[in-house]
């Protein structure tokens, strides 16, 4: 595993981090299997785990806390506030100081830790950038409950506000073969002294032919999610079908290697529910793409 030093603070994060959300935290996926994946990630050198208070109906945090019981040493765990679970699984936003504080306290309890080195606001709107928000984050930091405060967003305007307000130390944004235009933003943030974390480094594997293979309820779940949330990206991903023709590496490995080639982030999050898939991803950490393939991937990029 390769580790990257944060700009703000003394932490080093594994180049690959594990995002604990989505199907990993779903009740349809067994707790035993979820724990096995987490333990294999740690054995593979991953020291950064990210989750969120609202993920998987609130189950993801609790599951991660259980999985990491007795294995916290040397790990960096982050969570998020601002999204709440309502009736019938409906999600809604709440960035009130009271909820940010309550959410943080709940995350600490679920994760069985007393400090979150990284703590993100989960998809805030422009009006959530205000003195009340800054004050509660400062109070949580002074109390030793959080370290770096950041924003998790895929919105260009919100990324700009995050950098301009000078109240946050890190940003979690989307970067992968389908969002290559983010590279310019990441470089600017890095130069400005902000730590960048990458979400969605695999682009959902939409370009991998295996994504279309039916393997039961889990496959159907991912298909439906992609159709609902990423229909345009799914169509764009077809342009990268050439990644499936490599004689040594899978399309997902090549796409991940491309993302990891960017030097302007601390850790790239991957999500998986399979030890075999996790091992496949770990094998891409030190993979260096041939110049011809790198050029073709860059030429195929379609800005949003």
C-alpha positions, 0 to 999 in steps of 0.5 A, spaced: 500 500 500 502 507 498 500 512 503 499 519 502 501 525 507 495 530 509 497 537 508 493 539 514 496 535 520 500 529 521 496 523 518 498 519 512 492 515 509 492 509 504 492 511 497 486 507 497 480 508 502 474 504 503 467 507 503 462 504 507 455 505 504 451 503 499 450 495 499 455 494 504 451 497 509 444 494 506 441 489 511 440 484 504 448 483 505 450 479 511 454 483 517 458 477 517 460 478 510 461 486 511 466 484 517 470 480 513 471 485 507 473 490 512 478 486 516 481 484 509 481 491 507 485 492 513 490 486 512 491 489 505 494 496 508 487 500 508 487 505 514 482 510 511 475 508 512 469 513 511 462 512 512 456 517 514 450 518 519 445 517 514 448 511 510 444 505 509 438 507 513 443 509 519 446 501 519 453 503 515 456 507 521 453 501 526 456 496 522 463 499 521 463 500 528 462 493 530 467 491 524 473 495 527 472 493 534 479 492 537 482 494 531 482 501 531 489 503 532 492 506 526 486 507 522 483 514 520 475 514 520 471 519 517 463 520 517 458 526 515 453 530 518 447 534 514 443 528 511 437 525 516 433 519 515 426 520 515 419 516 514 419 510 509 427 511 508 426 518 505 432 522 506 432 530 508 437 535 509 438 538 516 445 543 517 442 546 523 448 547 529 443 542 533 443 536 528 450 537 526 452 536 534 447 531 535 450 527 528 457 527 531 455 525 537 451 519 534 457 517 529 462 517 535 457 512 539 456 508 533 463 508 531 466 506 538 471 512 538 472 518 541 475 522 535 473 523 528 480 525 524 475 528 518 468 530 519 464 532 513 458 536 511 454 532 507 452 536 500 450 542 503 447 548 500 450 555 499 445 558 505 449 552 510 455 556 509 454 561 515 457 563 522 452 558 526 455 552 522 462 555 522 461 556 530 459 549 531 464 545 527 469 550 531 466 547 538 466 540 536 474 541 534 475 545 541 472 539 544 477 534 541 471 530 537 473 532 530 479 534 527 479 536 520 472 539 517 470 538 510 465 538 505 463 532 501 460 535 494 460 534 487 457 541 485 462 546 482 459 552 486 459 548 493 466 546 492 468 553 490 464 556 496 468 551 500 475 553 498 473 561 498 470 561 505 476 559 508 473 555 514 474 548 512 481 544 511 478 538 506 474 537 500 471 530 498 469 530 491 468 526 485 474 524 480 474 518 476 475 516 468 468 519 467 469 526 471 476 527 468 475 535 468 475 535 476 483 534 475 484 542 474 479 543 480 483 538 485 490 541 483 487 548 485 485 546 491 491 542 493 495 548 491 491 552 496 492 548 501 486 544 502 486 536 502 482 533 497 479 526 498 476 522 492 469 519 492 467 514 486 474 513 484 471 506 480 465 510 477 461 505 479 464 500 474 459 502 469 464 501 463 466 494 466 462 489 462 461 484 468 457 490 471 451 487 466 452 480 468 446 478 472 448 475 479 442 475 483 439 481 488 446 485 489 446 485 481 439 488 480 440 493 486 446 496 483 443 496 476 437 500 479 441 505 483 445 506 476 439 507 472 436 512 477 442 516 479 447 515 473 443 514 467 447 519 463 454 517 466 452 509 464 451 512 457 458 515 457 461 509 460 460 505 454 465 510 450 470 506 455 469 499 453 476 498 450 478 498 457 475 491 457 480 488 452 486 488 456 490 481 456 492 482 464 488 487 467 481 488 468 477 494 466 476 496 473 483 495 475 485 500 469 480 505 471 482 505 478 489 506 476 488 512 472 484 515 478 490 513 482 495 517 478 493 523 480 497 526 485 493 532 488 489 527 493 490 524 499 486 518 498 481 515 493 475 511 496 472 504 493 466 500 495 466 493 495 462 487 498 466 482 495 473 480 498 475 477 491 473 484 488 477 488 494 483 483 492 482 485 485 482 493 487 488 492 491 492 489 486 491 496 482 495 500 487 502 500 484 499 499 477 502 504 472 498 505 465 502 504 459 502 511 455 498 509 449 492 507 454 493 513 458 493 517 452 487 514 450 483 514 456 484 522 456 482 523 449 476 519 451 474 524 456 467 528 455 466 534 460 460 535 463 
